[in-house]
Amino acid sequence: MTIAARPTVYRGIHMRSRLEARFAAYLDTGARLVWTYEPRAYGGTHGQYLPDFQVDVGTSRYFIEVKPTRERALAAIDEGRMEVIWESEPRASLVVVTDGVPVFWRGSGQGWEELRSEWTRGGALTVENEVPEPDHLVCDAEQLRLQAIIADRDDEIRDKNLIIQTLREAAGRI
């Protein structure tokens, strides 16, 4: 049984599914990467393709397709549409992530490689050949949660200090 995707708005961006919105949130909070949603359509001799995400890290460019299951990811890989990107950007890497453990990666001129990641559980998208133990996932997720709380509190303290400084300056002028 296939469940229809539910269009979702994330940070003002209309996305085609809740899964894509969850992945965008992960890129923002878990991976802390700058991304572009559906950056541009690519056309070539073998058809057209519109990637879900583009992520640039240093001089490397990644195009990411998000699929709900491993089976849907493999079907997308078998279609071969993603490779159209290489006609325009030959050094780009292609990535297919699923709502679970597998991540598929392919660099130009290489075959698809199945890797492991736990992005849906708060782990890092940096992929490993082994799935981390569940205890590590809980620790990673807890660490990210605590870092977010600390960052929020640091922002609050900075804002309060700015207000205090402004009030002191205003009081000095009276």
Secondary structure, DSSP 8 states (H G I E B T S, - for coil): -------EEETTEEES-HHHHHHHHHHHHTS---EEES---EEETTEEE--SEEEEETTEEEEEEEESSHHHHHHHHHH--GGGHHHH-TT-EEEEEESSSEEEEEETTS--EEEE--GGGT--SS-BSS---HHHHHHHHHHHHHHHHHHHHHHHHHHHHHHHHHHHHHHHH-
